[in-house]
Amino acid sequence: MKQLLHKYWNIEYGEVKPSYLGIIAVAIVLIAVVYVSAEVLFGVHPESAPFNLTHVWTFFTKGGDLPSGSSSLKPWFPQLWVGLAMLCVAIRITVIIASYIQSKKVLGEQAFAHYFVTYFSSFVIATIASFALLFGIAGILTLSGYQLANTNIAQDVFLGIEGWTKSHIPSLFNVKSYWLALGITISVASLPLYFVHWLSHQSRFVWYVFHRCHHCPEFLHPLAAPPAFAFEFLLALPFGLVALIVSKLVYAEPLVMELSLYFLLGYWLEIFNHSIVHYPFAHKNFIVRHLSHFYGDRGVYHLMHHSAKDGDQVINVGAGPFMMWDRLFGTYRAPYDEAPPLGLTNTPPISHNPFRIIFSGIVQIGYELRMNKSWRVRFKIIFGSIYYKPPITKEFLILDGTQ
């Protein structure tokens, strides 16, 4: 086992065999259809919580009590949700496939295949590891006596929060305007989302363990951008919790259905976040550009966050209508007219090994804790700034050993 782990840890992905190029093309189409359908229609992705197609279809065909929200929205909610979900699926699949076709023209088929295999493998490894972590959390909750209502952990947690909020949070302000209450909810709830993402670029532990892998690619394709290891779920929880609490504080009911539609409407835009070949389109198209600006972490505004230019480490962290928190805290930057170079700052040479891309930060933190005997140093390794460098350290991702 040790030898096997050593082998996979040290392998470097090289050129892809010509016979595999056709397989990659077919795989991209199949994965686009299956993965997008699973994440949007069946609630695999946290942003789709708390609903999925089965859940909504049950309300649509059999009736039942929908979760909290405006009574005027309830009769129309299933149809609206299904319509937005299908639109989201269609756009996401189209952009993924179009991104593949255009990426081949930009990089060449062989270069793109090498890049795609490396980072799609990273994507798969990070996704499996994330689900393993979530199922571990589910196991702990079950052993603690908490009964999960279904196998979708994000959905179960979100609905659990909704029930707790409705029972325990009073309507202190009781804003009479429905739209004002919804606007306040979305704006205030996006603050913890901003803070957690900002922290991932300030805390060396969060950066190395969770987030660095997401910023490794120098050429972004939607299916070849490693997810921030379990990080999207961690981001979804504070947003969902605060959103429901704030909505109940300012309105008579927690606005669960409204927030679900808000998530879903913005999720079709998210596909432009990590498609470098669509930067010109997302920059110039009126609808995509302005909706991305409204959501605050979509399209070219988010892709700017992946810039490798020195000084762009923490810009457009996102969240909040019209980039409100970025503007308030000084991290906003208008998109460049042309796409910037992408990747880690100043694009250092990194390993083309998917296991190192995902887990090198965890291994580095473990190495530093083992080799540095001072408890003061160990404290800084875990809780220090990203700019802190312990006396003894070792880089497992960047090939020349520097940052």
PyMOL commands that set and color helices and strands:
alter all, ss='L'
color gray80, all
select helices_A, chain A and resi 2-10+18-41+46-48+53-62+77-107+109-143+153-168+178-199+204-215+231-250+256-274+276-284+286-295+299-306+321-329+354-371+375-383
alter helices_A, ss='H'
color red, helices_A
deselect
rebuild
show_as cartoon
